[in-house]
Amino acid sequence: MDKIFFKSLKVNSLVSPIGIDNKKPFFSWVADSDGHDKKQTAYRVEVSCDADFGGLMWDSGEVLSDKVSYVEYDGKPLASTSKYFWRPR
């Protein structure tokens, strides 16, 4: 099975922003594979208040779509002074 990896991770079009002023940020990424002629057919985005993803703030669930940009956050309210982690899957 080909391995899929993600690069160019962005929040509100920014790479690793220190802060954002949007209560519903949007996420973008580039999906890549070590195989040939592969394309994304679904995605899942997770946002957590910790790096282990044990404190999930939002899990989009599997979304059947090739969308890789402007995926809007739709989870619990985000605190303005907190740090969050996110990942596409």
C-alpha positions in Angstrom: 0.0 0.0 0.0 1.3 3.5 -0.9 2.1 5.8 1.9 0.2 9.2 1.9 1.8 12.2 3.5 0.7 15.9 3.8 2.8 19.0 3.2 2.2 22.7 2.9 -0.1 22.7 6.0 -1.7 26.1 6.4 -4.3 27.8 8.6 -5.9 30.9 7.1 -3.3 30.7 4.3 -0.5 31.0 6.9 2.2 28.4 7.7 2.5 27.8 11.5 0.8 31.1 12.5 1.5 32.4 16.0 -2.0 33.6 16.3 -5.1 34.1 14.3 -8.2 36.4 14.8 -10.8 34.1 13.3 -13.1 32.0 15.4 -13.7 29.6 12.4 -10.3 29.2 10.8 -9.9 27.4 7.5 -7.3 24.7 6.7 -5.4 23.8 3.6 -2.8 21.2 2.7 -1.2 19.2 -0.1 -1.7 15.5 -0.1 1.1 13.4 -1.7 1.9 9.8 -2.1 4.9 7.7 -2.8 2.8 5.9 -5.5 2.0 7.1 -9.0 -1.3 8.5 -10.3 -2.9 8.7 -6.8 -5.3 11.4 -5.8 -7.2 12.3 -2.7 -10.9 11.2 -2.6 -11.7 11.9 1.0 -10.3 13.8 4.0 -10.6 14.1 7.7 -9.4 17.1 9.8 -8.8 16.9 13.5 -8.1 19.9 15.8 -6.9 19.3 19.4 -5.7 21.3 22.4 -2.8 18.9 22.8 -0.1 17.4 20.5 -1.3 13.9 21.3 -4.8 14.6 19.9 -6.4 13.4 23.2 -8.2 16.6 23.7 -10.1 16.9 20.4 -11.9 20.1 19.8 -13.1 19.0 16.4 -13.1 15.9 14.2 -14.6 16.5 10.8 -15.1 12.7 10.3 -14.5 11.3 6.9 -15.7 13.7 4.2 -15.9 12.2 0.7 -14.2 15.0 -1.2 -11.0 15.9 -3.0 -11.1 19.3 -1.3 -7.7 20.4 0.1 -8.3 24.0 0.8 -10.7 26.3 2.7 -11.9 23.5 4.9 -13.6 25.5 7.7 -13.4 24.7 11.3 -16.7 23.6 12.8 -16.0 22.5 16.3 -16.0 23.7 19.9 -15.3 27.4 20.5 -11.6 28.2 20.4 -10.0 30.3 23.2 -8.2 33.3 22.0 -5.0 32.7 24.1 -4.7 28.9 23.6 -2.5 26.8 21.4 -4.1 24.3 19.1 -2.8 21.4 16.9 -4.4 20.2 13.7 -3.8 17.5 11.2 -5.4 16.3 7.9 -5.8 12.6 7.5 
